[in-house]
Every structure is written in C-alpha cells, then in structure tokens.
C-alpha cells in the first residue's frame, strides 16, 4: 500500500480508486472501498471521506 496524501470524496459518489478510506470529522471510522463502488454513508448521513492508503 502507498500513502496518497489528500484525496477526498463525498458519500454517494463513485470511488475513484480502491483503498482504505477514513471519515473526516469528529466521529470517524475507516473502511475498505473498491474502485467504481459507491462511497458509503456513515451513521445514516452523507460524509466526506479521505483516502488513507491506495491498495
């Protein structure tokens, strides 16, 4: 895996690259998302995701 810097995307949009993503904000989580999958919501809300590692 490689560190990618600051790639961000909102819930509901199509994931641009496979990797480990983290929610930006006070309450966070991480999840693996595959390229071309829909970015998930968190806690029933749309959130902003930041890419931690590209896989």
Secondary structure, 3 states (H helix, E strand, C coil): CEECCCCEEECCCECCCCEEEEECCCCCCEEEECCCCECCCECCECCEEEEEEEC
